[in-house]
Amino acid sequence: MTNEIRKTPWQRFWKKNHGLIYILPWLLGFLFFKFYPFLSSFWYSLKDFNLFKGDAPFIGMGNYKTILETKKYVTAYKITFQYAFLTVPLKLGFSLFIAYILNFRIKFVKFFRTVYYIPSILGGSVAVSIVWKFLFQSEGLINKILGLFGGEAVNWLGSPKYALWVISLLHVWQFGSAMVIFLAALKGVPQDLYEAAAIDGAGKWRQFFSVTVPLITPVIFYNLVTQLCNAFQEFNSAYIITKGGPLGSTTLISLLVYQNAFKSYEMGLACAMAWILFVIVAAFTLIAFVSQKYWVYYSDEER
């Protein structure tokens, strides 16, 4: 008690609040660079706000009405939905497949794990998107490989039929991060469950779907939510590879947000588009969280 009395007010304050003081830089950064812009963007979405005009009259839901009544914007949302629902299942399925293979004890397995993870490190860069564009050009490497087998050249980037697939494949190619998480989950599945399933006569496929998949559903759920959020926010590949073409077939909503905000300077309209996208992503995330009680298995839950 005597030592407590001898402490200065600063020392007593530090003892009670030193945890808060340690996180104060992050907290201030979050408030000023995340939370405030988040709220202000909603306020701007209710205004006719141009970046280089002095006045910004309040128009309420006018920007949202414009977006929902304009075919270009509605089509962009539809294309974004197509892109997300195409890339997320493919990426999750492919990353789980590769992780399952790399979970076996094979030679040079550490080397293969590193090689398969590299695309996730490089995939988001501008340079890789440019390389991807050259690969799928009319005289690119992909068409040259097709030519070696007698196939005809395909206009990958000039056809609305194929362009969305090209940028989707780039996103799927970046499967390394999801694969590593799946691999960690597979390592945590108890081997005695496989042995018990084998004794009961279950083959490899039956073991996979009856033992492996149920036990890694929390990780599947995590990867599903994170990859869904990433897919809806995709920008680099569509902007660099196709510029939103041909005929707007790869115009994701993120491209229109960028064009309205930094080319047309219609910041209010861009904020409204971003908020609609936020509501869509939040809705799908909520659906995923509500549905997890029907298909996600947690080992510590009481049944």
Secondary structure, 3 states (H helix, E strand, C coil): CHHHHHCCHHHHHHHHHHHHHHHHHHHHHHHHHHHHHHHHHHHHHCECCECCCCCCCECCCHHHHHHHHCHHHHHHHHHHHHHHHHHHHHHHHHHHHHHHHHCCCCCCHHHHHHHHHHHHHHCCCHHHHHHHHHHCCCCCHHHHHHHHCCCCCCCCCCCHHHHHHHHHHHHHHCCHHHHHHHHHHHHCCCHHHHHHHHHCCCCHHHHHHHHHHHHCHHHHHHHHHHHHHHHHCCCHHHHHHHCCCCCCCCCCHHHHHHHHHHCCCEHHHHHHHHHHHHHHHHHHHHHHHHHHHHHCCCCCCCC
